[in-house]
């Protein structure tokens, strides 16, 4: 698949698979853990997250050794660019 192909809340962008979680969860920590475990990098949108969810994500990423980045605002494009920049620096 290539850029801009989407299936519900998951996207392919530049040969990277983007997983999105809207923060609304009946599964709580278990659901977040499931999606984070599939990730190489997690971006928390600071304008759209509460403290409890942010702390859960921080704990899971720390335990799993997954990169955690924070983006001011709500925008997906800024969050994606943050990941791209992060991977360029770590490559």
Buried (B, 14 or more C-beta within 10 A) or exposed (E): EEEEEEEEEEBBBEEBEBEBBEBEBEEEBEEBBEBBEEBEBBBBBEEEBEEEBBEBBBBBBEEEEBBBBBBEEEEBEEBBEBBBEBEEEEE
